[in-house]
Amino acid sequence: MPTLIPTPKIWMNGTLVDWDKAQVHVLTHTLHYGTGVFEGIRAYETADG
């Protein structure tokens, strides 16, 4: 089973942030509804479905 190996820095909000300093607010919409997974993906209704 793969394990998570932390890197010194991660990309967050357009900047490199120390791994242990990266935080997401507990009330963020993504945590509650999972919408961040679909960011940038669009769907259009077509004649084929």
GISULPE-V986372 format. One record per helix or strand of 2 or more residues. SS is the DSSP state (H for helix, E for strand). FROM is the first residue (numbers start at 1). TO is the last residue. If there is no record, write none. Layout:
BEGIN
{{SS/FROM/TO} {SS/FROM/TO}}
END
This chain:
BEGIN
{{E/9/12} {E/15/18} {H/19/21} {H/29/33} {H/35/38}}
END
